[in-house]
Amino acid sequence: MAAEWLLSAVLIAISSPAFGHFETVRPLWTRIARWLVYLAITGLIGATLGRPWTFVWVIGLPLAGAVFHVAWCRRHGINPLTAEPRDRYEQLRAARRR
């Protein structure tokens, strides 16, 4: 199960600093809780379903999220990598929180 945890840790270590600047309005505790839940589910799947399904989770969830993110951004006229135009991105995020 060490490989699954290593891959999960690498994904967290890369994605948190790379995409954290887009999460300016979400409190720190919710961002940390999200990663803790991800790791807990990783451990639960590894303990119950086994290694193949753990890798499906560890790779599949971020991949599904990335596909959704790109489609959502393109549908709303936002660059999926830079969130530009930034004012439009912030406006849509604020509307989603209501």
C-alpha positions as CSV (number, residue, x, y, z in Angstrom):
1,M,0.0,0.0,0.0
2,A,3.0,2.3,0.1
3,A,2.9,3.0,-3.6
4,E,-0.7,4.3,-3.4
5,W,0.2,6.6,-0.4
6,L,3.3,7.8,-2.2
7,L,1.3,8.7,-5.3
8,S,-1.4,10.4,-3.3
9,A,1.2,12.4,-1.4
10,V,2.9,13.4,-4.7
11,L,-0.4,14.5,-6.1
12,I,-1.1,16.6,-3.0
13,A,2.4,18.1,-3.0
14,I,2.1,19.2,-6.6
15,S,-1.5,20.3,-6.8
16,S,-1.7,22.3,-3.6
17,P,0.9,24.9,-4.5
18,A,0.1,24.7,-8.2
19,F,-3.6,25.4,-7.9
20,G,-4.0,26.8,-4.3
21,H,-3.9,30.4,-5.6
22,F,-7.3,29.8,-7.2
23,E,-8.8,28.9,-3.7
24,T,-8.5,32.4,-2.3
25,V,-12.0,32.5,-0.8
26,R,-12.2,29.0,0.7
27,P,-11.0,28.8,4.3
28,L,-7.8,26.9,5.1
29,W,-9.5,24.3,7.2
30,T,-11.8,23.2,4.4
31,R,-8.8,22.9,2.0
32,I,-7.0,20.7,4.6
33,A,-10.1,18.7,5.4
34,R,-10.6,17.9,1.7
35,W,-7.1,16.4,1.4
36,L,-7.6,14.5,4.7
37,V,-10.8,13.0,3.4
38,Y,-9.1,12.1,0.1
39,L,-6.3,10.3,2.0
40,A,-8.8,8.6,4.3
41,I,-10.8,7.2,1.4
42,T,-7.5,6.1,-0.3
43,G,-6.6,4.1,2.8
44,L,-10.1,2.7,3.1
45,I,-10.2,1.5,-0.5
46,G,-6.7,0.1,-0.1
47,A,-7.7,-1.9,3.0
48,T,-11.0,-3.2,1.6
49,L,-10.9,-3.4,-2.2
50,G,-7.2,-3.7,-2.9
51,R,-4.5,-2.0,-4.9
52,P,-6.0,-1.9,-8.4
53,W,-9.1,-0.1,-7.1
54,T,-6.9,2.2,-5.0
55,F,-5.1,3.3,-8.1
56,V,-8.3,3.8,-10.0
57,W,-9.3,6.2,-7.1
58,V,-6.0,7.9,-6.8
59,I,-5.6,8.5,-10.6
60,G,-9.3,8.6,-11.6
61,L,-10.6,11.2,-9.2
62,P,-8.1,13.9,-10.2
63,L,-8.5,13.0,-13.8
64,A,-12.3,13.3,-13.6
65,G,-11.9,16.6,-11.8
66,A,-9.6,17.9,-14.5
67,V,-12.0,16.9,-17.3
68,F,-14.9,18.6,-15.5
69,H,-12.8,21.7,-14.8
70,V,-11.7,22.2,-18.4
71,A,-15.2,21.7,-19.7
72,W,-16.7,24.1,-17.1
73,C,-14.1,26.7,-17.8
74,R,-14.5,26.5,-21.6
75,R,-18.3,26.6,-21.3
76,H,-18.0,29.9,-19.3
77,G,-15.2,31.4,-21.5
78,I,-12.4,31.1,-18.9
79,N,-8.9,29.9,-19.6
80,P,-8.7,26.6,-17.6
81,L,-5.0,27.1,-16.7
82,T,-4.9,30.8,-15.8
83,A,-8.6,31.5,-14.8
84,E,-8.6,34.6,-17.0
85,P,-10.5,36.8,-17.3
86,R,-10.0,36.7,-13.6
87,D,-13.0,39.0,-12.8
88,R,-15.4,36.6,-14.7
89,Y,-13.9,33.6,-12.8
90,E,-14.4,35.3,-9.4
91,Q,-17.9,36.3,-10.4
92,L,-18.8,32.7,-11.3
93,R,-17.3,31.3,-8.1
94,A,-19.2,33.9,-6.0
95,A,-22.5,32.9,-7.8
96,R,-21.8,29.2,-7.1
97,R,-21.4,29.9,-3.4
98,R,-24.9,31.4,-3.1
